[in-house]
Amino acid sequence: MPEEKKVDEKKQKMKPCCACPETKKVRDECIVQNGEENCRDLIEAHKECMRKMGFNV
């Protein structure tokens, strides 16, 4: 139980801008180069990562 609480506290303290830097970078590069409509899979992957980090997106 204590380990689970530590993970939850870490998720709550992180700011959305700092969460999931790997998926964010790839998503942003794709959008700039190809347009948002051509990057749906990367956008969804970033949203999923954000959800796993405890953000409601």
PDB file of N, H, CA, C and O in Angstrom:
ATOM      1  N   MET A   1       0.795  -1.210   0.000  1.00  0.00           N
ATOM      2  CA  MET A   1       0.000   0.000   0.000  1.00  0.00           C
ATOM      3  C   MET A   1       0.838   1.274   0.000  1.00  0.00           C
ATOM      4  O   MET A   1       0.548   2.179  -0.782  1.00  0.00           O
ATOM      5  N   PRO A   2       1.862   1.383   0.841  1.00  0.00           N
ATOM      6  CA  PRO A   2       2.650   2.620   0.853  1.00  0.00           C
ATOM      7  C   PRO A   2       3.281   2.925  -0.502  1.00  0.00           C
ATOM      8  O   PRO A   2       3.372   4.091  -0.886  1.00  0.00           O
ATOM      9  N   GLU A   3       3.714   1.906  -1.228  1.00  0.00           N
ATOM     10  H   GLU A   3       3.640   0.959  -0.916  1.00  0.00           H
ATOM     11  CA  GLU A   3       4.316   2.116  -2.542  1.00  0.00           C
ATOM     12  C   GLU A   3       3.305   2.734  -3.496  1.00  0.00           C
ATOM     13  O   GLU A   3       3.645   3.632  -4.266  1.00  0.00           O
ATOM     14  N   GLU A   4       2.074   2.264  -3.450  1.00  0.00           N
ATOM     15  H   GLU A   4       1.797   1.535  -2.824  1.00  0.00           H
ATOM     16  CA  GLU A   4       1.018   2.795  -4.304  1.00  0.00           C
ATOM     17  C   GLU A   4       0.746   4.264  -3.990  1.00  0.00           C
ATOM     18  O   GLU A   4       0.517   5.064  -4.897  1.00  0.00           O
ATOM     19  N   LYS A   5       0.771   4.612  -2.728  1.00  0.00           N
ATOM     20  H   LYS A   5       0.957   3.962  -1.991  1.00  0.00           H
ATOM     21  CA  LYS A   5       0.537   5.990  -2.321  1.00  0.00           C
ATOM     22  C   LYS A   5       1.642   6.905  -2.842  1.00  0.00           C
ATOM     23  O   LYS A   5       1.360   8.025  -3.269  1.00  0.00           O
ATOM     24  N   LYS A   6       2.898   6.449  -2.814  1.00  0.00           N
ATOM     25  H   LYS A   6       3.127   5.540  -2.467  1.00  0.00           H
ATOM     26  CA  LYS A   6       4.014   7.235  -3.313  1.00  0.00           C
ATOM     27  C   LYS A   6       3.850   7.538  -4.795  1.00  0.00           C
ATOM     28  O   LYS A   6       4.120   8.656  -5.232  1.00  0.00           O
ATOM     29  N   VAL A   7       3.413   6.562  -5.563  1.00  0.00           N
ATOM     30  H   VAL A   7       3.193   5.654  -5.208  1.00  0.00           H
ATOM     31  CA  VAL A   7       3.204   6.739  -7.001  1.00  0.00           C
ATOM     32  C   VAL A   7       2.107   7.764  -7.228  1.00  0.00           C
ATOM     33  O   VAL A   7       2.260   8.645  -8.075  1.00  0.00           O
ATOM     34  N   ASP A   8       0.999   7.672  -6.491  1.00  0.00           N
ATOM     35  H   ASP A   8       0.875   6.957  -5.803  1.00  0.00           H
ATOM     36  CA  ASP A   8      -0.101   8.616  -6.637  1.00  0.00           C
ATOM     37  C   ASP A   8       0.341  10.034  -6.292  1.00  0.00           C
ATOM     38  O   ASP A   8      -0.027  10.976  -6.994  1.00  0.00           O
ATOM     39  N   GLU A   9       1.118  10.205  -5.234  1.00  0.00           N
ATOM     40  H   GLU A   9       1.417   9.440  -4.664  1.00  0.00           H
ATOM     41  CA  GLU A   9       1.584  11.526  -4.842  1.00  0.00           C
ATOM     42  C   GLU A   9       2.490  12.118  -5.917  1.00  0.00           C
ATOM     43  O   GLU A   9       2.413  13.312  -6.206  1.00  0.00           O
ATOM     44  N   LYS A  10       3.335  11.301  -6.500  1.00  0.00           N
ATOM     45  H   LYS A  10       3.398  10.331  -6.265  1.00  0.00           H
ATOM     46  CA  LYS A  10       4.229  11.765  -7.553  1.00  0.00           C
ATOM     47  C   LYS A  10       3.431  12.222  -8.761  1.00  0.00           C
ATOM     48  O   LYS A  10       3.744  13.249  -9.363  1.00  0.00           O
ATOM     49  N   LYS A  11       2.413  11.473  -9.116  1.00  0.00           N
ATOM     50  H   LYS A  11       2.159  10.639  -8.628  1.00  0.00           H
ATOM     51  CA  LYS A  11       1.574  11.834 -10.250  1.00  0.00           C
ATOM     52  C   LYS A  11       0.866  13.162  -9.999  1.00  0.00           C
ATOM     53  O   LYS A  11       0.761  13.981 -10.912  1.00  0.00           O
ATOM     54  N   GLN A  12       0.393  13.386  -8.817  1.00  0.00           N
ATOM     55  H   GLN A  12       0.478  12.721  -8.075  1.00  0.00           H
ATOM     56  CA  GLN A  12      -0.353  14.602  -8.504  1.00  0.00           C
ATOM     57  C   GLN A  12       0.540  15.843  -8.512  1.00  0.00           C
ATOM     58  O   GLN A  12       0.067  16.927  -8.852  1.00  0.00           O
ATOM     59  N   LYS A  13       1.800  15.714  -8.154  1.00  0.00           N
ATOM     60  H   LYS A  13       2.184  14.833  -7.878  1.00  0.00           H
ATOM     61  CA  LYS A  13       2.691  16.868  -8.067  1.00  0.00           C
ATOM     62  C   LYS A  13       3.232  17.302  -9.419  1.00  0.00           C
ATOM     63  O   LYS A  13       3.670  18.444  -9.560  1.00  0.00           O
ATOM     64  N   MET A  14       3.216  16.432 -10.409  1.00  0.00           N
ATOM     65  H   MET A  14       2.860  15.504 -10.294  1.00  0.00           H
ATOM     66  CA  MET A  14       3.767  16.756 -11.712  1.00  0.00           C
ATOM     67  C   MET A  14       2.831  17.698 -12.468  1.00  0.00           C
ATOM     68  O   MET A  14       1.611  17.540 -12.433  1.00  0.00           O
ATOM     69  N   LYS A  15       3.412  18.663 -13.141  1.00  0.00           N
ATOM     70  H   LYS A  15       4.403  18.792 -13.170  1.00  0.00           H
ATOM     71  CA  LYS A  15       2.640  19.600 -13.953  1.00  0.00           C
ATOM     72  C   LYS A  15       2.394  18.970 -15.318  1.00  0.00           C
ATOM     73  O   LYS A  15       3.235  18.212 -15.802  1.00  0.00           O
ATOM     74  N   PRO A  16       1.269  19.264 -15.945  1.00  0.00           N
ATOM     75  CA  PRO A  16       0.958  18.681 -17.260  1.00  0.00           C
ATOM     76  C   PRO A  16       2.036  18.956 -18.309  1.00  0.00           C
ATOM     77  O   PRO A  16       2.296  18.117 -19.171  1.00  0.00           O
ATOM     78  N   CYS A  17       2.656  20.118 -18.233  1.00  0.00           N
ATOM     79  H   CYS A  17       2.445  20.800 -17.533  1.00  0.00           H
ATOM     80  CA  CYS A  17       3.672  20.453 -19.238  1.00  0.00           C
ATOM     81  C   CYS A  17       4.914  19.579 -19.130  1.00  0.00           C
ATOM     82  O   CYS A  17       5.672  19.457 -20.092  1.00  0.00           O
ATOM     83  N   CYS A  18       5.127  18.976 -17.978  1.00  0.00           N
ATOM     84  H   CYS A  18       4.512  19.075 -17.196  1.00  0.00           H
ATOM     85  CA  CYS A  18       6.343  18.179 -17.749  1.00  0.00           C
ATOM     86  C   CYS A  18       6.096  16.678 -17.893  1.00  0.00           C
ATOM     87  O   CYS A  18       7.043  15.893 -17.917  1.00  0.00           O
ATOM     88  N   ALA A  19       4.856  16.287 -17.985  1.00  0.00           N
ATOM     89  H   ALA A  19       4.086  16.925 -17.966  1.00  0.00           H
ATOM     90  CA  ALA A  19       4.515  14.864 -18.072  1.00  0.00           C
ATOM     91  C   ALA A  19       4.706  14.348 -19.495  1.00  0.00           C
ATOM     92  O   ALA A  19       4.442  15.062 -20.463  1.00  0.00           O
ATOM     93  N   CYS A  20       5.151  13.143 -19.610  1.00  0.00           N
ATOM     94  H   CYS A  20       5.365  12.563 -18.823  1.00  0.00           H
ATOM     95  CA  CYS A  20       5.267  12.430 -20.887  1.00  0.00           C
ATOM     96  C   CYS A  20       6.080  13.184 -21.940  1.00  0.00           C
ATOM     97  O   CYS A  20       5.581  13.419 -23.041  1.00  0.00           O
ATOM     98  N   PRO A  21       7.303  13.562 -21.631  1.00  0.00           N
ATOM     99  CA  PRO A  21       8.083  14.341 -22.603  1.00  0.00           C
ATOM    100  C   PRO A  21       8.375  13.592 -23.904  1.00  0.00           C
ATOM    101  O   PRO A  21       8.511  14.213 -24.958  1.00  0.00           O
ATOM    102  N   GLU A  22       8.474  12.261 -23.836  1.00  0.00           N
ATOM    103  H   GLU A  22       8.364  11.756 -22.980  1.00  0.00           H
ATOM    104  CA  GLU A  22       8.784  11.489 -25.041  1.00  0.00           C
ATOM    105  C   GLU A  22       7.643  11.568 -26.050  1.00  0.00           C
ATOM    106  O   GLU A  22       7.867  11.852 -27.227  1.00  0.00           O
ATOM    107  N   THR A  23       6.423  11.318 -25.586  1.00  0.00           N
ATOM    108  H   THR A  23       6.242  11.088 -24.630  1.00  0.00           H
ATOM    109  CA  THR A  23       5.285  11.347 -26.513  1.00  0.00           C
ATOM    110  C   THR A  23       4.936  12.775 -26.918  1.00  0.00           C
ATOM    111  O   THR A  23       4.458  13.005 -28.029  1.00  0.00           O
ATOM    112  N   LYS A  24       5.168  13.717 -26.041  1.00  0.00           N
ATOM    113  H   LYS A  24       5.556  13.530 -25.139  1.00  0.00           H
ATOM    114  CA  LYS A  24       4.871  15.120 -26.348  1.00  0.00           C
ATOM    115  C   LYS A  24       5.759  15.624 -27.484  1.00  0.00           C
ATOM    116  O   LYS A  24       5.277  16.268 -28.416  1.00  0.00           O
ATOM    117  N   LYS A  25       7.053  15.328 -27.403  1.00  0.00           N
ATOM    118  H   LYS A  25       7.444  14.804 -26.646  1.00  0.00           H
ATOM    119  CA  LYS A  25       7.998  15.794 -28.424  1.00  0.00           C
ATOM    120  C   LYS A  25       7.646  15.231 -29.799  1.00  0.00           C
ATOM    121  O   LYS A  25       7.586  15.968 -30.782  1.00  0.00           O
ATOM    122  N   VAL A  26       7.418  13.936 -29.858  1.00  0.00           N
ATOM    123  H   VAL A  26       7.467  13.337 -29.059  1.00  0.00           H
ATOM    124  CA  VAL A  26       7.100  13.288 -31.131  1.00  0.00           C
ATOM    125  C   VAL A  26       5.779  13.829 -31.688  1.00  0.00           C
ATOM    126  O   VAL A  26       5.662  14.098 -32.884  1.00  0.00           O
ATOM    127  N   ARG A  27       4.798  13.982 -30.814  1.00  0.00           N
ATOM    128  H   ARG A  27       4.893  13.764 -29.842  1.00  0.00           H
ATOM    129  CA  ARG A  27       3.494  14.522 -31.221  1.00  0.00           C
ATOM    130  C   ARG A  27       3.644  15.924 -31.792  1.00  0.00           C
ATOM    131  O   ARG A  27       3.127  16.222 -32.869  1.00  0.00           O
ATOM    132  N   ASP A  28       4.355  16.787 -31.066  1.00  0.00           N
ATOM    133  H   ASP A  28       4.775  16.545 -30.191  1.00  0.00           H
ATOM    134  CA  ASP A  28       4.516  18.177 -31.495  1.00  0.00           C
ATOM    135  C   ASP A  28       5.259  18.286 -32.823  1.00  0.00           C
ATOM    136  O   ASP A  28       4.878  19.079 -33.684  1.00  0.00           O
ATOM    137  N   GLU A  29       6.311  17.499 -32.993  1.00  0.00           N
ATOM    138  H   GLU A  29       6.621  16.855 -32.293  1.00  0.00           H
ATOM    139  CA  GLU A  29       7.061  17.519 -34.256  1.00  0.00           C
ATOM    140  C   GLU A  29       6.183  17.078 -35.416  1.00  0.00           C
ATOM    141  O   GLU A  29       6.237  17.663 -36.498  1.00  0.00           O
ATOM    142  N   CYS A  30       5.378  16.054 -35.193  1.00  0.00           N
ATOM    143  H   CYS A  30       5.335  15.579 -34.314  1.00  0.00           H
ATOM    144  CA  CYS A  30       4.489  15.560 -36.239  1.00  0.00           C
ATOM    145  C   CYS A  30       3.470  16.627 -36.632  1.00  0.00           C
ATOM    146  O   CYS A  30       3.218  16.845 -37.817  1.00  0.00           O
ATOM    147  N   ILE A  31       2.887  17.288 -35.639  1.00  0.00           N
ATOM    148  H   ILE A  31       3.091  17.111 -34.676  1.00  0.00           H
ATOM    149  CA  ILE A  31       1.875  18.315 -35.911  1.00  0.00           C
ATOM    150  C   ILE A  31       2.481  19.458 -36.718  1.00  0.00           C
ATOM    151  O   ILE A  31       1.864  19.936 -37.670  1.00  0.00           O
ATOM    152  N   VAL A  32       3.681  19.900 -36.352  1.00  0.00           N
ATOM    153  H   VAL A  32       4.183  19.511 -35.579  1.00  0.00           H
ATOM    154  CA  VAL A  32       4.339  20.999 -37.066  1.00  0.00           C
ATOM    155  C   VAL A  32       4.638  20.602 -38.514  1.00  0.00           C
ATOM    156  O   VAL A  32       4.434  21.396 -39.432  1.00  0.00           O
ATOM    157  N   GLN A  33       5.115  19.391 -38.713  1.00  0.00           N
ATOM    158  H   GLN A  33       5.281  18.746 -37.967  1.00  0.00           H
ATOM    159  CA  GLN A  33       5.530  18.958 -40.047  1.00  0.00           C
ATOM    160  C   GLN A  33       4.379  18.485 -40.922  1.00  0.00           C
ATOM    161  O   GLN A  33       4.391  18.696 -42.135  1.00  0.00           O
ATOM    162  N   ASN A  34       3.373  17.837 -40.307  1.00  0.00           N
ATOM    163  H   ASN A  34       3.363  17.665 -39.322  1.00  0.00           H
ATOM    164  CA  ASN A  34       2.347  17.161 -41.102  1.00  0.00           C
ATOM    165  C   ASN A  34       0.931  17.652 -40.876  1.00  0.00           C
ATOM    166  O   ASN A  34       0.026  17.280 -41.623  1.00  0.00           O
ATOM    167  N   GLY A  35       0.721  18.472 -39.874  1.00  0.00           N
ATOM    168  H   GLY A  35       1.456  18.774 -39.267  1.00  0.00           H
ATOM    169  CA  GLY A  35      -0.634  18.925 -39.543  1.00  0.00           C
ATOM    170  C   GLY A  35      -1.305  17.972 -38.575  1.00  0.00           C
ATOM    171  O   GLY A  35      -1.076  16.763 -38.597  1.00  0.00           O
ATOM    172  N   GLU A  36      -2.137  18.549 -37.727  1.00  0.00           N
ATOM    173  H   GLU A  36      -2.322  19.532 -37.709  1.00  0.00           H
ATOM    174  CA  GLU A  36      -2.793  17.783 -36.666  1.00  0.00           C
ATOM    175  C   GLU A  36      -3.588  16.590 -37.190  1.00  0.00           C
ATOM    176  O   GLU A  36      -3.575  15.518 -36.585  1.00  0.00           O
ATOM    177  N   GLU A  37      -4.272  16.775 -38.303  1.00  0.00           N
ATOM    178  H   GLU A  37      -4.282  17.646 -38.794  1.00  0.00           H
ATOM    179  CA  GLU A  37      -5.119  15.705 -38.840  1.00  0.00           C
ATOM    180  C   GLU A  37      -4.329  14.471 -39.254  1.00  0.00           C
ATOM    181  O   GLU A  37      -4.904  13.388 -39.369  1.00  0.00           O
ATOM    182  N   ASN A  38      -3.034  14.606 -39.479  1.00  0.00           N
ATOM    183  H   ASN A  38      -2.567  15.485 -39.386  1.00  0.00           H
ATOM    184  CA  ASN A  38      -2.194  13.473 -39.885  1.00  0.00           C
ATOM    185  C   ASN A  38      -1.423  12.845 -38.732  1.00  0.00           C
ATOM    186  O   ASN A  38      -0.577  11.979 -38.951  1.00  0.00           O
ATOM    187  N   CYS A  39      -1.706  13.272 -37.509  1.00  0.00           N
ATOM    188  H   CYS A  39      -2.394  13.976 -37.331  1.00  0.00           H
ATOM    189  CA  CYS A  39      -0.946  12.789 -36.357  1.00  0.00           C
ATOM    190  C   CYS A  39      -1.852  12.224 -35.263  1.00  0.00           C
ATOM    191  O   CYS A  39      -1.472  12.198 -34.092  1.00  0.00           O
ATOM    192  N   ARG A  40      -3.012  11.787 -35.630  1.00  0.00           N
ATOM    193  H   ARG A  40      -3.320  11.808 -36.581  1.00  0.00           H
ATOM    194  CA  ARG A  40      -3.997  11.319 -34.640  1.00  0.00           C
ATOM    195  C   ARG A  40      -3.454  10.220 -33.739  1.00  0.00           C
ATOM    196  O   ARG A  40      -3.716  10.228 -32.536  1.00  0.00           O
ATOM    197  N   ASP A  41      -2.699   9.270 -34.298  1.00  0.00           N
ATOM    198  H   ASP A  41      -2.485   9.264 -35.275  1.00  0.00           H
ATOM    199  CA  ASP A  41      -2.184   8.170 -33.479  1.00  0.00           C
ATOM    200  C   ASP A  41      -1.197   8.668 -32.424  1.00  0.00           C
ATOM    201  O   ASP A  41      -1.192   8.173 -31.297  1.00  0.00           O
ATOM    202  N   LEU A  42      -0.362   9.644 -32.782  1.00  0.00           N
ATOM    203  H   LEU A  42      -0.365  10.046 -33.697  1.00  0.00           H
ATOM    204  CA  LEU A  42       0.592  10.200 -31.823  1.00  0.00           C
ATOM    205  C   LEU A  42      -0.104  11.061 -30.773  1.00  0.00           C
ATOM    206  O   LEU A  42       0.302  11.088 -29.612  1.00  0.00           O
ATOM    207  N   ILE A  43      -1.142  11.755 -31.186  1.00  0.00           N
ATOM    208  H   ILE A  43      -1.472  11.733 -32.130  1.00  0.00           H
ATOM    209  CA  ILE A  43      -1.928  12.559 -30.241  1.00  0.00           C
ATOM    210  C   ILE A  43      -2.595  11.647 -29.224  1.00  0.00           C
ATOM    211  O   ILE A  43      -2.583  11.932 -28.026  1.00  0.00           O
ATOM    212  N   GLU A  44      -3.174  10.557 -29.694  1.00  0.00           N
ATOM    213  H   GLU A  44      -3.184  10.325 -30.667  1.00  0.00           H
ATOM    214  CA  GLU A  44      -3.834   9.608 -28.792  1.00  0.00           C
ATOM    215  C   GLU A  44      -2.825   8.929 -27.860  1.00  0.00           C
ATOM    216  O   GLU A  44      -3.129   8.684 -26.692  1.00  0.00           O
ATOM    217  N   ALA A  45      -1.634   8.625 -28.366  1.00  0.00           N
ATOM    218  H   ALA A  45      -1.387   8.824 -29.315  1.00  0.00           H
ATOM    219  CA  ALA A  45      -0.597   8.011 -27.527  1.00  0.00           C
ATOM    220  C   ALA A  45      -0.195   8.967 -26.406  1.00  0.00           C
ATOM    221  O   ALA A  45       0.030   8.540 -25.274  1.00  0.00           O
ATOM    222  N   HIS A  46      -0.106  10.250 -26.720  1.00  0.00           N
ATOM    223  H   HIS A  46      -0.289  10.597 -27.640  1.00  0.00           H
ATOM    224  CA  HIS A  46       0.248  11.234 -25.687  1.00  0.00           C
ATOM    225  C   HIS A  46      -0.884  11.366 -24.671  1.00  0.00           C
ATOM    226  O   HIS A  46      -0.632  11.459 -23.469  1.00  0.00           O
ATOM    227  N   LYS A  47      -2.111  11.375 -25.138  1.00  0.00           N
ATOM    228  H   LYS A  47      -2.316  11.299 -26.114  1.00  0.00           H
ATOM    229  CA  LYS A  47      -3.255  11.447 -24.221  1.00  0.00           C
ATOM    230  C   LYS A  47      -3.272  10.239 -23.283  1.00  0.00           C
ATOM    231  O   LYS A  47      -3.539  10.383 -22.090  1.00  0.00           O
ATOM    232  N   GLU A  48      -2.993   9.074 -23.807  1.00  0.00           N
ATOM    233  H   GLU A  48      -2.776   8.957 -24.776  1.00  0.00           H
ATOM    234  CA  GLU A  48      -2.967   7.858 -22.994  1.00  0.00           C
ATOM    235  C   GLU A  48      -1.870   7.939 -21.931  1.00  0.00           C
ATOM    236  O   GLU A  48      -2.087   7.555 -20.782  1.00  0.00           O
ATOM    237  N   CYS A  49      -0.713   8.432 -22.310  1.00  0.00           N
ATOM    238  H   CYS A  49      -0.537   8.744 -23.243  1.00  0.00           H
ATOM    239  CA  CYS A  49       0.378   8.608 -21.363  1.00  0.00           C
ATOM    240  C   CYS A  49      -0.041   9.580 -20.261  1.00  0.00           C
ATOM    241  O   CYS A  49       0.216   9.336 -19.082  1.00  0.00           O
ATOM    242  N   MET A  50      -0.682  10.674 -20.644  1.00  0.00           N
ATOM    243  H   MET A  50      -0.891  10.872 -21.602  1.00  0.00           H
ATOM    244  CA  MET A  50      -1.139  11.667 -19.666  1.00  0.00           C
ATOM    245  C   MET A  50      -2.153  11.052 -18.695  1.00  0.00           C
ATOM    246  O   MET A  50      -2.113  11.319 -17.494  1.00  0.00           O
ATOM    247  N   ARG A  51      -3.047  10.240 -19.219  1.00  0.00           N
ATOM    248  H   ARG A  51      -3.079  10.024 -20.195  1.00  0.00           H
ATOM    249  CA  ARG A  51      -4.030   9.572 -18.362  1.00  0.00           C
ATOM    250  C   ARG A  51      -3.344   8.659 -17.359  1.00  0.00           C
ATOM    251  O   ARG A  51      -3.727   8.613 -16.190  1.00  0.00           O
ATOM    252  N   LYS A  52      -2.333   7.934 -17.813  1.00  0.00           N
ATOM    253  H   LYS A  52      -2.022   7.971 -18.763  1.00  0.00           H
ATOM    254  CA  LYS A  52      -1.585   7.043 -16.929  1.00  0.00           C
ATOM    255  C   LYS A  52      -0.868   7.814 -15.827  1.00  0.00           C
ATOM    256  O   LYS A  52      -0.631   7.289 -14.739  1.00  0.00           O
ATOM    257  N   MET A  53      -0.528   9.059 -16.121  1.00  0.00           N
ATOM    258  H   MET A  53      -0.720   9.485 -17.005  1.00  0.00           H
ATOM    259  CA  MET A  53       0.142   9.906 -15.140  1.00  0.00           C
ATOM    260  C   MET A  53      -0.849  10.575 -14.181  1.00  0.00           C
ATOM    261  O   MET A  53      -0.453  11.291 -13.261  1.00  0.00           O
ATOM    262  N   GLY A  54      -2.139  10.330 -14.411  1.00  0.00           N
ATOM    263  H   GLY A  54      -2.461   9.748 -15.158  1.00  0.00           H
ATOM    264  CA  GLY A  54      -3.152  10.850 -13.506  1.00  0.00           C
ATOM    265  C   GLY A  54      -3.862  12.098 -13.957  1.00  0.00           C
ATOM    266  O   GLY A  54      -4.624  12.686 -13.188  1.00  0.00           O
ATOM    267  N   PHE A  55      -3.632  12.523 -15.193  1.00  0.00           N
ATOM    268  H   PHE A  55      -3.014  12.046 -15.817  1.00  0.00           H
ATOM    269  CA  PHE A  55      -4.295  13.712 -15.701  1.00  0.00           C
ATOM    270  C   PHE A  55      -5.595  13.333 -16.421  1.00  0.00           C
ATOM    271  O   PHE A  55      -5.678  12.282 -17.056  1.00  0.00           O
ATOM    272  N   ASN A  56      -6.579  14.181 -16.315  1.00  0.00           N
ATOM    273  H   ASN A  56      -6.511  15.034 -15.799  1.00  0.00           H
ATOM    274  CA  ASN A  56      -7.881  13.939 -16.913  1.00  0.00           C
ATOM    275  C   ASN A  56      -7.952  14.643 -18.271  1.00  0.00           C
ATOM    276  O   ASN A  56      -8.291  15.823 -18.358  1.00  0.00           O
ATOM    277  N   VAL A  57      -7.623  13.890 -19.329  1.00  0.00           N
ATOM    278  H   VAL A  57      -7.347  12.931 -19.258  1.00  0.00           H
ATOM    279  CA  VAL A  57      -7.638  14.459 -20.688  1.00  0.00           C
ATOM    280  C   VAL A  57      -8.567  13.680 -21.578  1.00  0.00           C
ATOM    281  O   VAL A  57      -8.713  14.007 -22.756  1.00  0.00           O
TER     282      VAL A  57
END
